[in-house]
């Protein structure tokens, strides 16, 4: 009888603990998943990325930055940034056929370059800190127009905006804004 009572008590406690744990509020991810999309020339274009925040860190510019000069950045956090286009488009000087791609940014202090890769589904950074970009699967790189936002951009954001057959992709974080033209083919 004592065994049954002990077993019942243990199962009751386990069930109560399970319910308490299941009802605990979930902590928001440090770099939440985000999406931006636009219809350009009747073609839907969507980008999925994760949005980190500055949190008092130096993000760009110099060897001591989170994203040092002359390195490749996954254009967000966590998984590599994913691009989907329903139709053929040009991004800067690149011809990008309909399909799925990954975006990276080459952080050249003289001017950033957006890289479009046919490689998809990978984590953005390898365990050794190197990028997961496979140059053999690259469509290419295109220069980005650099500027400074009016004030500090705490949380990274990507914006796709379009009107008619033309649009713009803009990346903003910390004290940097970089954009590139997108057009429907």
Secondary structure, 3 states (H helix, E strand, C coil): CHHHHHHHHHHHHHHHHHHHHHHCCCCCCCCEEEEEEEEECCEEEEEEEEECECCCCCCECCCCCCECCCCEECCCCCECEEEEECCCEEECCEEECCEEEEEEEECCCCCCEEEEECCCCCECECCCCCECCCHHHEEEEEECEEECCCCCEEEEEEEEEEECCEEEEEEEEECEEEEEEEEEC
